[in-house]
Amino acid sequence: SCKVFFAKDPLKIVRAQGQYMFDEKGEKYLDCINNVAHVGHSHPYVIKAATKQMELLNTNSRFLHDNLVQYAQRLTATLPEKLSVCYFVNSGSEANDLALRLARQYRGHEDVITLE
């Protein structure tokens, strides 16, 4: 049930930098699939922030931590008042699942339109 995206000629990606990914032969590919559009791969600021956080605590958002509250307050301060609730998730799939559950709860409908 788990397919390789490029079954006839699979890519073996070994590293990435900025918006590019590189295969085992050094060939460069523009990354249009992964969630890197905002900062790219291997961004020094993100690496530094992630390292600092992992030195302190490496867990997901199921546990309470002051940084979650502080981040939510900083984020919502930049948004309109109607957008005052934050849901922290760890992936696009989890975000989509939550969005569907919230929409179903709010509207009472089960219908979904999706593209393959």
Secondary structure, 3 states (H helix, E strand, C coil): CCCCCCCCCCCCEEEEEECEEEECCCCEEECCCCCCCCCCECCHHHHHHHHHHHHHCCCCCCCCCHHHHHHHHHHHCCCCCCCCCCCCCCCHHHHHHHHHHHHHHHHCCCCCCCCC
